[in-house]
Every structure is written in structure tokens, then in C-alpha cells.
């Protein structure tokens, strides 16, 4: 199991707060989960992320 933490920034108006993205790779069925930030935009982004991963052949 590989765990990686990436430090990122997101633009909110004029501010750019920092946040962490954590990735874990493991054996099993291919899937991904988005946790935290239960906003509707984040929930809808899961389909776009899945499509981007399929199209990039990852």
C-alpha cells in the first residue's frame, strides 16, 4: 500500500488556502473515493475525474 500526500492550493476569491490531497494505491478492484467537502460540485466531479482517468488510460 502506497500513501502519498500532496500539498495543494485552491483559489477562493482572492485567498488561496492550502489543503492536503492524500492518495493510497492498493490491490483490488479499480475505484476511487472523494471524501470531505460534501459540496454538490465535489460530488459531481467524481464522474469527470473517472472519465479523465479512463481517457488517460491510468
Phi, psi and omega in degrees: 000127180250127177241129181233138175244127180243128177274127184230169172229150177229145182272125176230095185066237178266349181272154176228079180292149180268145175214163181257141171245123179249134182236133176234127177253133179209170179285158178129193180291144179290124177198166172213154181233142173249120181242157181080173180041073186285025179293154181300322180298322180290318179296321180288336182289342181302319178295321179292322178294316179300316179297319179296320179293319179296315182291334178270000178060036175268000000 
